[in-house]
C-alpha cells in the first residue's frame, strides 16, 4: 500500500495545492482574503484592531489577507465573531458576501 504522508504540492486539479490559490479561478482562500479586507474597511478597523477583538495577532490577520495561510475553523470563527458576522460569510464569493457583511456589520 502507498503511504500518504506527504502533501502533494503540484496543484492537482488547478486548486493550487499547498502552495496557494490558483491564478485561474477564485477559491475560498481568495474569497476569505477579499472579504476580510472589505469587512475591516466597513468597520474602519486596522489589522491590529481586528486582532485585539478576536484574540489573534495582527501578523496572523495579515498572513490571511495576503493569502499565505489557510486559517483553522476555530480561528475563522474567532475572526467572524470578533467582527459580529457569521463565519460562512467570509468564504462566500465576494459578490454575494459583501452585501451580507455590510448588512450584518451595519445592523440593517
BATOR-831118 format. One record per residue (C-alpha): x, y, z; residue in one letter. Coordinates in steps of 0.001 Angstrom, whole numbers, plus 524288, in hexadecimal, padded with zeros to 5 digits. Layout:
N
XYZa
...
# end
This chain:
108
800008000080000x
8047280DB57FCF6x
8066481674808CBx
8006B823F480867x
8099F82B7B81134x
80D3C836A08083Ex
8048C841548030Ax
804098420B7F449x
808D684FC97F10Cx
806F884E3F7E26Fx
7F9DA8550E7E233x
7F22A849807DCEAx
7E54B84DE97D738x
7E94685C357D689x
7E68285E827E4E0x
7F3FF863907E7D4x
7F718858797F133x
7FE2D85BD87FDB9x
8055C867127F729x
7F9BD870037F605x
7EE1B873A17EDCAx
7ED438716A7DF54x
7EE9387D0C7D64Bx
7E36D877E67CDC5x
7D7D7878FD7D6F9x
7D4DF87E447E47Ex
7D3E6874B87EFA9x
7D084875407FE01x
7DDE187A9E801C2x
7DC9B8859F7F7DFx
7CE96888507FBFAx
7D296888AD80A40x
7DD908924F807B5x
7D4EB89B8B7FFEFx
7C95889A9380931x
7D1D889C7481524x
7D7BC8A8DC80F82x
7CA598AE0780BA9x
7C4838AB07818F7x
7CFC98B1EF81FC1x
7CDE28BDAB816D9x
7BF528BE2B819DDx
7C2758BDC382857x
7CD9F8C773826DFx
7D6D78BE0E82DD3x
7E5458BB9482BF6x
7EAC58ADD982C33x
7EF358B0A983A0Dx
7E1A78B4DA83E67x
7DBB98A89083896x
7E6188A04C83F21x
7E2D48A64784C4Ax
7D4478A40484A3Dx
7D5EF895AD846E6x
7E1C88920084F14x
7EB2588FCF843BEx
7F7BA8969383FF7x
7F8038A159835D8x
8024C899D882E4Cx
7F94588E0182D86x
7EE5D89674827F1x
7F81B89BAD81E01x
7FC4188E288198Cx
7EE0488AB581717x
7EBC28972D80F55x
7F8058947E80744x
7F2CE886DA8045Fx
7FEC38808E80A8Bx
7F77E8776B813C1x
7EAA78707381578x
7E5738738282300x
7DFA18689C82B00x
7D0FF8685182CF1x
7D27486CA883B20x
7DA12878B88370Ex
7D06987B8F82C27x
7C5AF87B3C83670x
7CD888844D83F66x
7CF5388E158345Dx
7C10888DC38306Ex
7BC5F88EDF83E7Fx
7C58E89A40840EBx
7BFB78A1338352Ex
7B1BA89DDA838D0x
7AF06895B582CABx
7ACC1887628297Fx
7B8F6880058257Bx
7B30087AC3818E9x
7B25C888B3813BBx
7C1228896E81351x
7C29C87E8580961x
7B74F8819A8004Cx
7B9D9887817F306x
7BC6D895F37F5FBx
7B16889A3C7ED00x
7A7BD8931C7F5C0x
7AEDD894A9802A2x
7B1318A333802E5x
7A2E28A77980392x
7A0AA89D8980E78x
7ACBA8A224815CFx
7A8E28B06881463x
79B238AD9181926x
7A0048A597824C9x
7AA4B8AF82828B9x
7A1828BB548270Ax
795D98B49882D71x
78C138B732822ADx
# end
